[in-house]
């Protein structure tokens, strides 16, 4: 996916999020236990404003930007919407190769162009789910989200689950991409492509798989071939919000 596509998803997802939460700040967010919609707006808006500043700063110095501070509840809606606009404009103007601090090994604006499209998509789903109107994530974006989680996030969380070489294949039914997670004594490692004869294969739409990995779906919601216990163990070890 290219910059323009990521930015489009930030804009569209941000607008849908804003529409879903308007006037509903007090209701709970089932997919984020103990959060209200106001908490979800504050969290997502803080990320948007902070990342806009980080990418705009054009430096890998983490201290160059401080975390954004959400305003009072009665100002949250306008603050969130301004953050979406600022973030989209900043990401659109950025060269993917320009310097930008991140927690990952990828210290470029391109990391954030992808990350913000994914962040916005999942939290848009949270917001819509809170009001009972959740729509799936766009299939191409969702497949990219599965890839990001397994290939970028998992290495930072890999030591949480060890095993004896079991493998899990994640297979979207609406995309040709496949991923294999192998669980060894040293932790978990993902690779692109489907391994032959895995311990478990998890199938669903790309959106269902993306939401599963982010803890928004449960394994019984999808089709599992093989040992569901291996997949449950892996999913239980992921600690993502």
C-alpha positions in Angstrom: 0.0 0.0 0.0 1.3 3.5 -0.8 1.2 6.8 1.1 -1.9 8.1 -0.6 -3.9 5.0 0.3 -2.8 5.0 3.9 -3.7 8.7 4.2 -7.1 8.0 2.6 -7.7 5.4 5.3 -6.7 7.8 8.0 -9.1 10.5 6.7 -12.0 8.2 6.1 -11.5 6.1 9.2 -11.1 9.3 11.3 -14.3 10.8 9.9 -16.3 7.6 10.5 -14.9 7.4 14.1 -15.9 11.0 14.7 -19.5 10.4 13.4 -19.8 7.3 15.6 -18.7 9.0 18.9 -20.6 12.3 18.5 -22.8 12.9 21.6 -22.0 9.4 23.0 -19.0 10.0 25.3 -20.6 8.3 28.3 -21.3 4.8 26.8 -18.9 1.9 27.4 -16.6 0.4 24.8 -17.0 -3.4 25.0 -13.8 -4.1 23.1 -11.7 -1.9 25.4 -12.8 -3.0 28.9 -13.2 -0.2 31.5 -13.1 2.5 28.8 -15.9 4.8 27.9 -16.2 6.4 24.5 -14.6 9.5 26.0 -11.6 7.4 26.9 -11.4 6.0 23.4 -11.5 9.4 21.9 -8.9 10.8 24.2 -6.6 7.8 23.5 -6.9 7.9 19.8 -6.8 11.7 19.6 -3.6 11.7 21.7 -2.0 9.3 19.3 -3.0 11.3 16.3 -1.8 14.6 17.6 1.5 13.2 18.9 2.3 11.3 15.7 1.5 14.4 13.6 4.1 16.3 15.7 6.6 13.5 15.5 6.4 13.2 11.7 6.4 16.9 11.3 9.5 17.3 13.5 11.5 15.2 11.0 13.9 13.8 13.6 14.7 10.5 15.3 15.2 12.3 18.6 12.5 11.0 20.9 12.7 14.0 23.2 11.9 16.4 20.4 8.1 15.9 20.9 6.1 15.5 24.1 2.9 13.5 24.3 -0.3 15.4 23.4 -2.7 16.1 26.3 -6.4 15.6 25.7 -8.6 18.6 26.7 -11.8 18.6 28.8 -14.6 16.4 27.7 -16.6 19.2 26.1 -13.7 20.0 23.8 -12.8 16.4 22.9 -14.9 16.1 19.7 -13.4 19.2 18.0 -9.9 18.3 19.3 -10.2 14.8 17.9 -11.4 16.0 14.5 -8.6 18.6 14.3 -6.1 15.9 15.1 -7.3 13.7 12.2 -7.0 16.6 9.8 -3.5 17.6 11.0 -2.3 14.0 11.0 -3.6 13.3 7.5 -2.1 16.5 6.1 1.3 15.8 7.8 1.4 12.2 6.6 0.4 13.2 3.1 3.2 15.8 2.9 5.9 13.5 4.3 8.4 11.5 2.3 8.1 8.0 3.6 11.9 7.9 3.9 12.3 11.0 6.0 13.4 10.6 9.6 10.8 10.1 12.4 11.3 8.6 15.8 9.3 5.4 16.6 9.4 2.6 19.1 10.3 0.2 16.3 13.6 -0.2 14.4 12.0 1.7 11.5 12.8 5.3 12.1 11.0 6.8 9.1 7.7 8.6 8.3 6.7 5.5 6.3 6.4 3.5 9.5 3.9 6.1 10.9 1.9 6.3 7.6 1.2 2.6 7.9 0.7 2.6 11.6 -1.7 5.4 11.7 -3.9 3.9 9.1 -4.0 0.7 11.1 -4.5 2.5 14.5 -7.4 4.5 13.1 -9.0 1.4 11.5 -9.1 -0.7 14.7 -10.3 2.2 16.9 -12.9 3.2 14.3 -14.2 -0.4 14.7 -14.1 0.0 18.5 -16.2 3.2 18.2 -18.7 1.7 15.8 -18.9 -1.5 17.8 -19.7 0.5 20.9 -22.9 1.8 19.2 -23.8 -1.5 17.6 -22.9 -0.5 14.1 -19.4 -2.0 13.5 -18.4 -2.4 9.9 -15.5 -4.7 8.9 -12.1 -3.2 8.1 -11.3 -2.8 4.4 -9.9 -6.2 3.2 -6.7 -4.8 1.7 -6.1 -2.6 4.8 -6.9 -5.5 7.1 -4.5 -7.9 5.4 -1.8 -5.2 5.7 -2.8 -4.9 9.4 -2.3 -8.7 9.9 1.1 -8.4 8.3 2.1 -5.4 10.4 1.1 -7.1 13.6 2.9 -10.4 12.9 6.0 -9.0 11.2 6.5 -5.7 13.2 4.7 -6.1 16.6 5.3 -9.8 17.3 9.2 -9.5 17.5 8.7 -7.1 20.4 6.3 -9.6 22.2 7.8 -12.9 21.0 9.3 -14.1 24.3 5.8 -14.3 25.9 5.1 -17.6 24.3 7.4 -20.5 23.9 6.8 -24.0 22.6 8.2 -27.0 20.9 8.1 -25.9 17.3 4.4 -25.8 16.8 3.2 -23.6 13.9 0.0 -21.7 13.2 -1.0 -20.5 9.7 -3.3 -17.4 9.4 -5.2 -17.6 6.1 -7.6 -14.8 5.0 -10.4 -16.0 2.8 -10.6 -12.8 0.8 -6.8 -12.2 0.2 -4.0 -14.3 -1.2 -1.6 -13.5 1.6 -0.6 -16.1 4.2 1.4 -16.0 7.4 3.0 -18.7 9.5 3.9 -18.3 13.2 6.3 -20.8 14.6 6.5 -21.2 18.4 9.8 -22.5 19.6 11.8 -22.6 22.9 13.1 -19.1 22.0 9.7 -17.6 21.5 7.4 -16.9 18.5 8.5 -15.8 15.0 6.3 -15.0 12.0 7.1 -15.4 8.3 5.1 -14.8 5.2 3.7 -17.8 3.4 1.9 -20.9 4.6 3.8 -23.8 6.1 2.7 -27.3 5.1 1.0 -29.3 7.9 0.9 -26.7 10.7 -0.5 -27.5 14.1 -3.4 -25.2 13.4 -4.8 -23.1 10.5 -7.0 -20.1 11.3 -9.3 -18.9 8.5 -11.5 -15.9 8.2 -11.8 -12.7 6.3 -8.8 -10.4 6.6 -10.9 -8.1 8.8 -11.8 -11.0 11.1 -8.1 -12.1 11.4 -6.9 -8.6 12.0 -9.5 -8.0 14.7 -8.8 -11.5 16.2 -5.1 -10.6 16.6 -6.0 -7.3 18.2 -8.2 -9.0 20.7 -11.5 -7.8 19.2 -12.7 -11.3 18.1 -12.4 -14.7 19.7 -11.2 -17.9 18.1 -14.7 -19.5 18.0 -15.7 -16.6 15.6 -13.4 -18.0 13.0 -12.7 -21.4 11.3 -9.9 -23.4 12.9 -8.4 -26.5 11.4 -6.2 -28.5 13.6 -5.4 -27.9 17.3 -7.3 -24.8 18.5 -5.3 -25.0 21.8 -2.1 -23.9 20.0 -3.9 -21.0 18.5 -5.5 -20.0 21.8 -2.2 -20.1 23.6 -0.6 -17.8 21.0 -3.5 -15.4 21.1 -3.6 -15.3 24.8 0.1 -14.4 24.9 -0.4 -11.3 22.8 -0.8 -8.1 24.9 -2.1 -5.5 22.5 -4.7 -2.6 22.9 
